[in-house]
Amino acid sequence: MSPDLDLYRLLNCVRGPGDPLYKYLRASITEALRIRFLVAFITESGARLMAKPLREAAGRGARVTILTGTYLYNTEPYALEYLQEKVGPALELRVYAESGRSFHPKAYFFDFANDSEVFISSANLSWTALTTGVEWSYRLRRSLAPDDYRQFNEEYQRLLADNSIPVTGDFLQGYWREWREKNRNKT
């Protein structure tokens, strides 16, 4: 591992913009056996930033799951299409489907051969949030805080199983229509 990657594997507090979360995520992606993102929204810029490292991880056999929201229509439909196209069939892409409730979590889970970690973050999956924005994140390792990790992991699994639907062609067709309508008057 390179010295830069070692640094990003050791530090737990991430205080962008001089210390961007993206570098930590890239370091973790290179070794992860399973990758799970939980983000309130995804922009095209975030999809373009993360697609290649996620595709590379999937290419070496890592399982990749992303659960995002459509609350307030901040997730850009093209971002979902882009991730599906570029990461490929190894990507399990889902959206939160409980109506009438806000959805604003940001967490990035990584499972390794000997440990797991989750970054609890203020950063959504956008280029600005992951690279130059004022966003704070904290890495929690399963080996150092097993009960805390378990609670986050269980809640992620519950949301995925009980409150999400897969992003399909039919979903995207309807979401494009709704997104355009909601964003028509935004400037």
Disulfide bonds with the S-S distance in Angstrom:
none
